Amino acid sequence: MKIHALRLRDFNGALYVNFHAEFPPEMTLAEAHRQVTLLEDQVCQQLPGVAEIESHLEPQKPT
Ligand SMILES: [Zn+2]
């Protein structure tokens, strides 16, 4: 799982987090979604001011 386009915006102390998560082609969408949900939980725990997290899942581009 690779993260890019990470953005943090602060509105009066409330943090809004936005990122894209790339998942490898062999990973199922269900598994990718599960991992992103775990990641969001971790971000919430480590950044107490988080009001909302928005993530986009996209397939990893072949390099
Ligand atoms: Zn993207």
N, CA, C, O and the ligand as a Tripos MOL2 file, in Angstrom:
@<TRIPOS>MOLECULE
protein
  253   251    64     0     0
PROTEIN
NO_CHARGES

@<TRIPOS>ATOM
      1 N           0.8420   -1.1940    0.0000 N.3       1 MET1
      2 CA          0.0000    0.0000    0.0000 C.3       1 MET1
      3 C           0.8840    1.2540    0.0000 C.2       1 MET1
      4 O           1.7170    1.4310    0.8890 O.2       1 MET1
      5 N           0.7000    2.1050   -0.9840 N.am      2 LYS2
      6 CA          1.4950    3.3320   -1.0580 C.3       2 LYS2
      7 C           0.5690    4.5440   -0.9750 C.2       2 LYS2
      8 O          -0.5120    4.5720   -1.5630 O.2       2 LYS2
      9 N           1.0280    5.5360   -0.2310 N.am      3 ILE3
     10 CA          0.2340    6.7410   -0.0180 C.3       3 ILE3
     11 C           0.8180    7.8850   -0.8400 C.2       3 ILE3
     12 O           2.0350    8.0710   -0.8690 O.2       3 ILE3
     13 N          -0.0260    8.6350   -1.4950 N.am      4 HIS4
     14 CA          0.4350    9.8740   -2.1130 C.3       4 HIS4
     15 C          -0.6760   10.9220   -2.0480 C.2       4 HIS4
     16 O          -1.7870   10.6540   -1.5910 O.2       4 HIS4
     17 N          -0.3420   12.1130   -2.5160 N.am      5 ALA5
     18 CA         -1.2900   13.2330   -2.5070 C.3       5 ALA5
     19 C          -1.8810   13.4680   -1.1170 C.2       5 ALA5
     20 O          -3.0680   13.7580   -0.9690 O.2       5 ALA5
     21 N          -1.0210   13.3350   -0.1010 N.am      6 LEU6
     22 CA         -1.4710   13.5580    1.2770 C.3       6 LEU6
     23 C          -1.6240   15.0610    1.5260 C.2       6 LEU6
     24 O          -0.7090   15.8470    1.2820 O.2       6 LEU6
     25 N          -2.7990   15.4320    2.0150 N.am      7 ARG7
     26 CA         -3.0520   16.8390    2.3170 C.3       7 ARG7
     27 C          -3.6660   16.9750    3.7000 C.2       7 ARG7
     28 O          -4.5360   16.2020    4.1020 O.2       7 ARG7
     29 N          -3.1810   17.9860    4.4150 N.am      8 LEU8
     30 CA         -3.7300   18.2900    5.7370 C.3       8 LEU8
     31 C          -4.2600   19.7160    5.7000 C.2       8 LEU8
     32 O          -3.5660   20.6360    5.2670 O.2       8 LEU8
     33 N          -5.4770   19.8900    6.1490 N.am      9 ARG9
     34 CA         -6.0150   21.2410    6.2350 C.3       9 ARG9
     35 C          -6.5630   21.4690    7.6280 C.2       9 ARG9
     36 O          -7.2150   20.6070    8.2170 O.2       9 ARG9
     37 N          -6.2790   22.6550    8.1330 N.am     10 ASP10
     38 CA         -6.6310   22.9880    9.5060 C.3      10 ASP10
     39 C          -7.7060   24.0690    9.5000 C.2      10 ASP10
     40 O          -7.4680   25.1910    9.0550 O.2      10 ASP10
     41 N          -8.8860   23.7240    9.9950 N.am     11 PHE11
     42 CA         -9.9440   24.7100   10.1350 C.3      11 PHE11
     43 C         -10.2110   24.9330   11.6100 C.2      11 PHE11
     44 O         -10.8830   24.1250   12.2510 O.2      11 PHE11
     45 N          -9.6870   26.0250   12.1540 N.am     12 ASN12
     46 CA         -9.9050   26.3600   13.5700 C.3      12 ASN12
     47 C          -9.5950   25.1850   14.4950 C.2      12 ASN12
     48 O         -10.3640   24.8860   15.4080 O.2      12 ASN12
     49 N          -8.4640   24.5220   14.2530 N.am     13 GLY13
     50 CA         -8.0360   23.4390   15.1260 C.3      13 GLY13
     51 C          -8.5870   22.0710   14.7580 C.2      13 GLY13
     52 O          -8.1780   21.0660   15.3390 O.2      13 GLY13
     53 N          -9.5150   22.0150   13.7940 N.am     14 ALA14
     54 CA        -10.0280   20.7250   13.3250 C.3      14 ALA14
     55 C          -9.2600   20.3440   12.0620 C.2      14 ALA14
     56 O          -9.2380   21.0860   11.0800 O.2      14 ALA14
     57 N          -8.6300   19.1690   12.1100 N.am     15 LEU15
     58 CA         -7.8020   18.7310   10.9910 C.3      15 LEU15
     59 C          -8.6090   17.9080    9.9880 C.2      15 LEU15
     60 O          -9.3360   16.9880   10.3630 O.2      15 LEU15
     61 N          -8.4710   18.2500    8.7320 N.am     16 TYR16
     62 CA         -9.0710   17.4780    7.6550 C.3      16 TYR16
     63 C          -7.9570   16.8370    6.8440 C.2      16 TYR16
     64 O          -7.0910   17.5250    6.3050 O.2      16 TYR16
     65 N          -7.9870   15.5160    6.7640 N.am     17 VAL17
     66 CA         -6.9200   14.7560    6.1150 C.3      17 VAL17
     67 C          -7.4510   14.1410    4.8280 C.2      17 VAL17
     68 O          -8.5640   13.6180    4.7850 O.2      17 VAL17
     69 N          -6.6460   14.2140    3.7950 N.am     18 ASN18
     70 CA         -7.0330   13.6920    2.4920 C.3      18 ASN18
     71 C          -5.8380   12.9790    1.8760 C.2      18 ASN18
     72 O          -4.7460   13.5440    1.8120 O.2      18 ASN18
     73 N          -6.0280   11.7580    1.4270 N.am     19 PHE19
     74 CA         -4.9110   11.0730    0.7640 C.3      19 PHE19
     75 C          -5.4100   10.0540   -0.2490 C.2      19 PHE19
     76 O          -6.5670    9.6350   -0.2270 O.2      19 PHE19
     77 N          -4.4990    9.6710   -1.1380 N.am     20 HIS20
     78 CA         -4.7460    8.5880   -2.0850 C.3      20 HIS20
     79 C          -3.9350    7.3820   -1.6430 C.2      20 HIS20
     80 O          -2.7840    7.5350   -1.2330 O.2      20 HIS20
     81 N          -4.5030    6.1990   -1.7170 N.am     21 ALA21
     82 CA         -3.7970    4.9720   -1.3870 C.3      21 ALA21
     83 C          -3.7500    4.0770   -2.6200 C.2      21 ALA21
     84 O          -4.7840    3.7170   -3.1840 O.2      21 ALA21
     85 N          -2.5280    3.7230   -3.0270 N.am     22 GLU22
     86 CA         -2.3630    2.8170   -4.1730 C.3      22 GLU22
     87 C          -2.2070    1.3960   -3.6630 C.2      22 GLU22
     88 O          -1.3970    1.1330   -2.7750 O.2      22 GLU22
     89 N          -2.9800    0.4870   -4.2230 N.am     23 PHE23
     90 CA         -2.8410   -0.9050   -3.8040 C.3      23 PHE23
     91 C          -2.3860   -1.7490   -4.9840 C.2      23 PHE23
     92 O          -2.7600   -1.4830   -6.1270 O.2      23 PHE23
     93 N          -1.5660   -2.7820   -4.7040 N.am     24 PRO24
     94 CA         -1.0330   -3.6300   -5.7700 C.3      24 PRO24
     95 C          -2.1440   -4.3990   -6.4800 C.2      24 PRO24
     96 O          -3.1750   -4.6930   -5.8750 O.2      24 PRO24
     97 N          -1.9460   -4.7250   -7.7490 N.am     25 PRO25
     98 CA         -2.9890   -5.3650   -8.5560 C.3      25 PRO25
     99 C          -3.4550   -6.7070   -7.9960 C.2      25 PRO25
    100 O          -4.5950   -7.1090   -8.2260 O.2      25 PRO25
    101 N          -2.5820   -7.4040   -7.2630 N.am     26 GLU26
    102 CA         -2.9760   -8.7230   -6.7420 C.3      26 GLU26
    103 C          -3.8450   -8.6140   -5.4850 C.2      26 GLU26
    104 O          -4.3960   -9.6090   -5.0120 O.2      26 GLU26
    105 N          -3.9570   -7.4070   -4.9570 N.am     27 MET27
    106 CA         -4.7560   -7.2210   -3.7490 C.3      27 MET27
    107 C          -6.2280   -6.9940   -4.1190 C.2      27 MET27
    108 O          -6.5350   -6.2570   -5.0570 O.2      27 MET27
    109 N          -7.1210   -7.6300   -3.3790 N.am     28 THR28
    110 CA         -8.5410   -7.4260   -3.6710 C.3      28 THR28
    111 C          -8.9810   -6.0680   -3.1240 C.2      28 THR28
    112 O          -8.3530   -5.5190   -2.2190 O.2      28 THR28
    113 N         -10.0570   -5.5400   -3.6800 N.am     29 LEU29
    114 CA        -10.5770   -4.2580   -3.2280 C.3      29 LEU29
    115 C         -10.9840   -4.3360   -1.7560 C.2      29 LEU29
    116 O         -10.7970   -3.3880   -0.9930 O.2      29 LEU29
    117 N         -11.5480   -5.4910   -1.3730 N.am     30 ALA30
    118 CA        -11.9650   -5.6670    0.0220 C.3      30 ALA30
    119 C         -10.7820   -5.5590    0.9680 C.2      30 ALA30
    120 O         -10.8750   -4.9170    2.0140 O.2      30 ALA30
    121 N          -9.6530   -6.1950    0.5960 N.am     31 GLU31
    122 CA         -8.4490   -6.1510    1.4270 C.3      31 GLU31
    123 C          -7.8630   -4.7440    1.4380 C.2      31 GLU31
    124 O          -7.4450   -4.2550    2.4870 O.2      31 GLU31
    125 N          -7.8320   -4.0970    0.2900 N.am     32 ALA32
    126 CA         -7.3040   -2.7340    0.2010 C.3      32 ALA32
    127 C          -8.1220   -1.7960    1.0830 C.2      32 ALA32
    128 O          -7.5730   -0.9420    1.7790 O.2      32 ALA32
    129 N          -9.4350   -1.9660    1.0430 N.am     33 HIS33
    130 CA        -10.3170   -1.1260    1.8480 C.3      33 HIS33
    131 C         -10.0800   -1.3660    3.3400 C.2      33 HIS33
    132 O         -10.0770   -0.4290    4.1380 O.2      33 HIS33
    133 N          -9.8800   -2.6420    3.7040 N.am     34 ARG34
    134 CA         -9.6240   -2.9860    5.0940 C.3      34 ARG34
    135 C          -8.3550   -2.2920    5.5900 C.2      34 ARG34
    136 O          -8.3330   -1.7390    6.6890 O.2      34 ARG34
    137 N          -7.2940   -2.3250    4.7670 N.am     35 GLN35
    138 CA         -6.0190   -1.7280    5.1560 C.3      35 GLN35
    139 C          -6.1240   -0.2170    5.2940 C.2      35 GLN35
    140 O          -5.5490    0.3770    6.2060 O.2      35 GLN35
    141 N          -6.8690    0.3980    4.3760 N.am     36 VAL36
    142 CA         -7.0280    1.8530    4.4350 C.3      36 VAL36
    143 C          -7.8090    2.2520    5.6890 C.2      36 VAL36
    144 O          -7.5130    3.2660    6.3200 O.2      36 VAL36
    145 N          -8.8010    1.4470    6.0370 N.am     37 THR37
    146 CA         -9.5710    1.7210    7.2530 C.3      37 THR37
    147 C          -8.6780    1.6480    8.4850 C.2      37 THR37
    148 O          -8.7850    2.4820    9.3840 O.2      37 THR37
    149 N          -7.7860    0.6360    8.5260 N.am     38 LEU38
    150 CA         -6.8390    0.5180    9.6300 C.3      38 LEU38
    151 C          -5.9210    1.7450    9.6970 C.2      38 LEU38
    152 O          -5.6300    2.2760   10.7690 O.2      38 LEU38
    153 N          -5.4790    2.1700    8.5130 N.am     39 LEU39
    154 CA         -4.5910    3.3300    8.4130 C.3      39 LEU39
    155 C          -5.2900    4.5850    8.9380 C.2      39 LEU39
    156 O          -4.6970    5.3810    9.6670 O.2      39 LEU39
    157 N          -6.5280    4.7450    8.5650 N.am     40 GLU40
    158 CA         -7.3070    5.9010    9.0260 C.3      40 GLU40
    159 C          -7.4480    5.8810   10.5450 C.2      40 GLU40
    160 O          -7.3570    6.9230   11.1940 O.2      40 GLU40
    161 N          -7.6700    4.6900   11.1130 N.am     41 ASP41
    162 CA         -7.7660    4.5700   12.5660 C.3      41 ASP41
    163 C          -6.4770    5.0050   13.2420 C.2      41 ASP41
    164 O          -6.4980    5.6930   14.2630 O.2      41 ASP41
    165 N          -5.3300    4.5890   12.6510 N.am     42 GLN42
    166 CA         -4.0330    4.9510   13.2220 C.3      42 GLN42
    167 C          -3.8160    6.4550   13.1610 C.2      42 GLN42
    168 O          -3.3280    7.0560   14.1180 O.2      42 GLN42
    169 N          -4.1760    7.0560   12.0470 N.am     43 VAL43
    170 CA         -4.0150    8.5110   11.8960 C.3      43 VAL43
    171 C          -4.8580    9.2340   12.9380 C.2      43 VAL43
    172 O          -4.3990   10.1950   13.5560 O.2      43 VAL43
    173 N          -6.0910    8.7730   13.1310 N.am     44 CYS44
    174 CA         -6.9840    9.3690   14.1240 C.3      44 CYS44
    175 C          -6.3840    9.3080   15.5160 C.2      44 CYS44
    176 O          -6.4930   10.2600   16.2880 O.2      44 CYS44
    177 N          -5.7380    8.1650   15.8430 N.am     45 GLN45
    178 CA         -5.1670    8.0000   17.1720 C.3      45 GLN45
    179 C          -3.9400    8.8780   17.3700 C.2      45 GLN45
    180 O          -3.6940    9.3650   18.4730 O.2      45 GLN45
    181 N          -3.1610    9.0830   16.2920 N.am     46 GLN46
    182 CA         -1.9170    9.8230   16.4410 C.3      46 GLN46
    183 C          -2.0940   11.3280   16.2490 C.2      46 GLN46
    184 O          -1.2630   12.1090   16.7130 O.2      46 GLN46
    185 N          -3.1410   11.7340   15.5880 N.am     47 LEU47
    186 CA         -3.4400   13.1520   15.4200 C.3      47 LEU47
    187 C          -4.7910   13.4290   16.0750 C.2      47 LEU47
    188 O          -5.8350   13.2760   15.4420 O.2      47 LEU47
    189 N          -4.7680   13.8340   17.3290 N.am     48 PRO48
    190 CA         -6.0160   13.9730   18.0900 C.3      48 PRO48
    191 C          -6.9860   15.0020   17.5030 C.2      48 PRO48
    192 O          -8.1880   14.9240   17.7570 O.2      48 PRO48
    193 N          -6.4860   15.9570   16.7270 N.am     49 GLY49
    194 CA         -7.3750   16.9950   16.2140 C.3      49 GLY49
    195 C          -8.1070   16.6310   14.9410 C.2      49 GLY49
    196 O          -8.7850   17.4760   14.3560 O.2      49 GLY49
    197 N          -7.9810   15.3660   14.4910 N.am     50 VAL50
    198 CA         -8.5730   14.9940   13.2090 C.3      50 VAL50
    199 C         -10.0980   14.9860   13.2740 C.2      50 VAL50
    200 O         -10.6920   14.2950   14.1020 O.2      50 VAL50
    201 N         -10.7130   15.7530   12.4030 N.am     51 ALA51
    202 CA        -12.1720   15.8150   12.3460 C.3      51 ALA51
    203 C         -12.6960   14.8690   11.2710 C.2      51 ALA51
    204 O         -13.7500   14.2530   11.4310 O.2      51 ALA51
    205 N         -11.9480   14.7620   10.1740 N.am     52 GLU52
    206 CA        -12.4360   13.9510    9.0660 C.3      52 GLU52
    207 C         -11.2750   13.4560    8.2210 C.2      52 GLU52
    208 O         -10.3190   14.1910    7.9740 O.2      52 GLU52
    209 N         -11.3600   12.2090    7.7810 N.am     53 ILE53
    210 CA        -10.3540   11.6520    6.8740 C.3      53 ILE53
    211 C         -11.0550   11.1920    5.6120 C.2      53 ILE53
    212 O         -12.0590   10.4820    5.6520 O.2      53 ILE53
    213 N         -10.4980   11.6170    4.4940 N.am     54 GLU54
    214 CA        -11.0500   11.1910    3.2190 C.3      54 GLU54
    215 C          -9.9420   10.4950    2.4450 C.2      54 GLU54
    216 O          -8.8530   11.0440    2.2800 O.2      54 GLU54
    217 N         -10.2210    9.2890    1.9730 N.am     55 SER55
    218 CA         -9.1890    8.5800    1.2260 C.3      55 SER55
    219 C          -9.7550    8.0590   -0.0920 C.2      55 SER55
    220 O         -10.9440    7.7590   -0.2000 O.2      55 SER55
    221 N          -8.8890    7.9590   -1.0780 N.am     56 HIS56
    222 CA         -9.2630    7.4140   -2.3710 C.3      56 HIS56
    223 C          -8.4010    6.2000   -2.6560 C.2      56 HIS56
    224 O          -7.1750    6.2750   -2.5760 O.2      56 HIS56
    225 N          -9.0190    5.1030   -2.9810 N.am     57 LEU57
    226 CA         -8.2870    3.9040   -3.3520 C.3      57 LEU57
    227 C          -8.0690    3.9030   -4.8580 C.2      57 LEU57
    228 O          -8.9890    4.1650   -5.6330 O.2      57 LEU57
    229 N          -6.8330    3.6020   -5.2610 N.am     58 GLU58
    230 CA         -6.5860    3.4650   -6.6890 C.3      58 GLU58
    231 C          -5.5800    2.3590   -6.9420 C.2      58 GLU58
    232 O          -4.6880    2.1430   -6.1230 O.2      58 GLU58
    233 N          -5.7020    1.6550   -8.0540 N.am     59 PRO59
    234 CA         -4.7570    0.5770   -8.3470 C.3      59 PRO59
    235 C          -3.3740    1.1340   -8.6380 C.2      59 PRO59
    236 O          -3.2210    2.1770   -9.2740 O.2      59 PRO59
    237 N          -2.3610    0.4030   -8.1500 N.am     60 GLN60
    238 CA         -0.9770    0.8160   -8.3620 C.3      60 GLN60
    239 C          -0.6410    0.7660   -9.8480 C.2      60 GLN60
    240 O          -0.9940   -0.1790  -10.5540 O.2      60 GLN60
    241 N           0.0490    1.8090  -10.3020 N.am     61 LYS61
    242 CA          0.4570    1.8220  -11.6980 C.3      61 LYS61
    243 C           1.6920    0.9710  -11.8840 C.2      61 LYS61
    244 O           2.6120    1.0470  -11.0690 O.2      61 LYS61
    245 N           1.7450    0.1660  -12.9230 N.am     62 PRO62
    246 CA          2.9370   -0.6540  -13.1700 C.3      62 PRO62
    247 C           4.1290    0.2420  -13.4580 C.2      62 PRO62
    248 O           4.0070    1.2090  -14.2100 O.2      62 PRO62
    249 N           5.2950   -0.0680  -12.8630 N.am     63 THR63
    250 CA          6.4760    0.7740  -13.0490 C.3      63 THR63
    251 C           7.4230    0.1640  -14.0520 C.2      63 THR63
    252 O           8.4750    0.7370  -14.3350 O.2      63 THR63
    253 ZN         -3.8910    9.4710   -6.8270 Zn       64 ZN64
@<TRIPOS>BOND
     1     1     2 1
     2     2     3 1
     3     3     4 2
     4     3     5 am
     5     5     6 1
     6     6     7 1
     7     7     8 2
     8     7     9 am
     9     9    10 1
    10    10    11 1
    11    11    12 2
    12    11    13 am
    13    13    14 1
    14    14    15 1
    15    15    16 2
    16    15    17 am
    17    17    18 1
    18    18    19 1
    19    19    20 2
    20    19    21 am
    21    21    22 1
    22    22    23 1
    23    23    24 2
    24    23    25 am
    25    25    26 1
    26    26    27 1
    27    27    28 2
    28    27    29 am
    29    29    30 1
    30    30    31 1
    31    31    32 2
    32    31    33 am
    33    33    34 1
    34    34    35 1
    35    35    36 2
    36    35    37 am
    37    37    38 1
    38    38    39 1
    39    39    40 2
    40    39    41 am
    41    41    42 1
    42    42    43 1
    43    43    44 2
    44    43    45 am
    45    45    46 1
    46    46    47 1
    47    47    48 2
    48    47    49 am
    49    49    50 1
    50    50    51 1
    51    51    52 2
    52    51    53 am
    53    53    54 1
    54    54    55 1
    55    55    56 2
    56    55    57 am
    57    57    58 1
    58    58    59 1
    59    59    60 2
    60    59    61 am
    61    61    62 1
    62    62    63 1
    63    63    64 2
    64    63    65 am
    65    65    66 1
    66    66    67 1
    67    67    68 2
    68    67    69 am
    69    69    70 1
    70    70    71 1
    71    71    72 2
    72    71    73 am
    73    73    74 1
    74    74    75 1
    75    75    76 2
    76    75    77 am
    77    77    78 1
    78    78    79 1
    79    79    80 2
    80    79    81 am
    81    81    82 1
    82    82    83 1
    83    83    84 2
    84    83    85 am
    85    85    86 1
    86    86    87 1
    87    87    88 2
    88    87    89 am
    89    89    90 1
    90    90    91 1
    91    91    92 2
    92    91    93 am
    93    93    94 1
    94    94    95 1
    95    95    96 2
    96    95    97 am
    97    97    98 1
    98    98    99 1
    99    99   100 2
   100    99   101 am
   101   101   102 1
   102   102   103 1
   103   103   104 2
   104   103   105 am
   105   105   106 1
   106   106   107 1
   107   107   108 2
   108   107   109 am
   109   109   110 1
   110   110   111 1
   111   111   112 2
   112   111   113 am
   113   113   114 1
   114   114   115 1
   115   115   116 2
   116   115   117 am
   117   117   118 1
   118   118   119 1
   119   119   120 2
   120   119   121 am
   121   121   122 1
   122   122   123 1
   123   123   124 2
   124   123   125 am
   125   125   126 1
   126   126   127 1
   127   127   128 2
   128   127   129 am
   129   129   130 1
   130   130   131 1
   131   131   132 2
   132   131   133 am
   133   133   134 1
   134   134   135 1
   135   135   136 2
   136   135   137 am
   137   137   138 1
   138   138   139 1
   139   139   140 2
   140   139   141 am
   141   141   142 1
   142   142   143 1
   143   143   144 2
   144   143   145 am
   145   145   146 1
   146   146   147 1
   147   147   148 2
   148   147   149 am
   149   149   150 1
   150   150   151 1
   151   151   152 2
   152   151   153 am
   153   153   154 1
   154   154   155 1
   155   155   156 2
   156   155   157 am
   157   157   158 1
   158   158   159 1
   159   159   160 2
   160   159   161 am
   161   161   162 1
   162   162   163 1
   163   163   164 2
   164   163   165 am
   165   165   166 1
   166   166   167 1
   167   167   168 2
   168   167   169 am
   169   169   170 1
   170   170   171 1
   171   171   172 2
   172   171   173 am
   173   173   174 1
   174   174   175 1
   175   175   176 2
   176   175   177 am
   177   177   178 1
   178   178   179 1
   179   179   180 2
   180   179   181 am
   181   181   182 1
   182   182   183 1
   183   183   184 2
   184   183   185 am
   185   185   186 1
   186   186   187 1
   187   187   188 2
   188   187   189 am
   189   189   190 1
   190   190   191 1
   191   191   192 2
   192   191   193 am
   193   193   194 1
   194   194   195 1
   195   195   196 2
   196   195   197 am
   197   197   198 1
   198   198   199 1
   199   199   200 2
   200   199   201 am
   201   201   202 1
   202   202   203 1
   203   203   204 2
   204   203   205 am
   205   205   206 1
   206   206   207 1
   207   207   208 2
   208   207   209 am
   209   209   210 1
   210   210   211 1
   211   211   212 2
   212   211   213 am
   213   213   214 1
   214   214   215 1
   215   215   216 2
   216   215   217 am
   217   217   218 1
   218   218   219 1
   219   219   220 2
   220   219   221 am
   221   221   222 1
   222   222   223 1
   223   223   224 2
   224   223   225 am
   225   225   226 1
   226   226   227 1
   227   227   228 2
   228   227   229 am
   229   229   230 1
   230   230   231 1
   231   231   232 2
   232   231   233 am
   233   233   234 1
   234   234   235 1
   235   235   236 2
   236   235   237 am
   237   237   238 1
   238   238   239 1
   239   239   240 2
   240   239   241 am
   241   241   242 1
   242   242   243 1
   243   243   244 2
   244   243   245 am
   245   245   246 1
   246   246   247 1
   247   247   248 2
   248   247   249 am
   249   249   250 1
   250   250   251 1
   251   251   252 2
@<TRIPOS>SUBSTRUCTURE
     1 MET1         2 RESIDUE 1 A MET
     2 LYS2         6 RESIDUE 1 A LYS
     3 ILE3        10 RESIDUE 1 A ILE
     4 HIS4        14 RESIDUE 1 A HIS
     5 ALA5        18 RESIDUE 1 A ALA
     6 LEU6        22 RESIDUE 1 A LEU
     7 ARG7        26 RESIDUE 1 A ARG
     8 LEU8        30 RESIDUE 1 A LEU
     9 ARG9        34 RESIDUE 1 A ARG
    10 ASP10       38 RESIDUE 1 A ASP
    11 PHE11       42 RESIDUE 1 A PHE
    12 ASN12       46 RESIDUE 1 A ASN
    13 GLY13       50 RESIDUE 1 A GLY
    14 ALA14       54 RESIDUE 1 A ALA
    15 LEU15       58 RESIDUE 1 A LEU
    16 TYR16       62 RESIDUE 1 A TYR
    17 VAL17       66 RESIDUE 1 A VAL
    18 ASN18       70 RESIDUE 1 A ASN
    19 PHE19       74 RESIDUE 1 A PHE
    20 HIS20       78 RESIDUE 1 A HIS
    21 ALA21       82 RESIDUE 1 A ALA
    22 GLU22       86 RESIDUE 1 A GLU
    23 PHE23       90 RESIDUE 1 A PHE
    24 PRO24       94 RESIDUE 1 A PRO
    25 PRO25       98 RESIDUE 1 A PRO
    26 GLU26      102 RESIDUE 1 A GLU
    27 MET27      106 RESIDUE 1 A MET
    28 THR28      110 RESIDUE 1 A THR
    29 LEU29      114 RESIDUE 1 A LEU
    30 ALA30      118 RESIDUE 1 A ALA
    31 GLU31      122 RESIDUE 1 A GLU
    32 ALA32      126 RESIDUE 1 A ALA
    33 HIS33      130 RESIDUE 1 A HIS
    34 ARG34      134 RESIDUE 1 A ARG
    35 GLN35      138 RESIDUE 1 A GLN
    36 VAL36      142 RESIDUE 1 A VAL
    37 THR37      146 RESIDUE 1 A THR
    38 LEU38      150 RESIDUE 1 A LEU
    39 LEU39      154 RESIDUE 1 A LEU
    40 GLU40      158 RESIDUE 1 A GLU
    41 ASP41      162 RESIDUE 1 A ASP
    42 GLN42      166 RESIDUE 1 A GLN
    43 VAL43      170 RESIDUE 1 A VAL
    44 CYS44      174 RESIDUE 1 A CYS
    45 GLN45      178 RESIDUE 1 A GLN
    46 GLN46      182 RESIDUE 1 A GLN
    47 LEU47      186 RESIDUE 1 A LEU
    48 PRO48      190 RESIDUE 1 A PRO
    49 GLY49      194 RESIDUE 1 A GLY
    50 VAL50      198 RESIDUE 1 A VAL
    51 ALA51      202 RESIDUE 1 A ALA
    52 GLU52      206 RESIDUE 1 A GLU
    53 ILE53      210 RESIDUE 1 A ILE
    54 GLU54      214 RESIDUE 1 A GLU
    55 SER55      218 RESIDUE 1 A SER
    56 HIS56      222 RESIDUE 1 A HIS
    57 LEU57      226 RESIDUE 1 A LEU
    58 GLU58      230 RESIDUE 1 A GLU
    59 PRO59      234 RESIDUE 1 A PRO
    60 GLN60      238 RESIDUE 1 A GLN
    61 LYS61      242 RESIDUE 1 A LYS
    62 PRO62      246 RESIDUE 1 A PRO
    63 THR63      250 RESIDUE 1 A THR
    64 ZN64       253 GROUP 0 **** ****
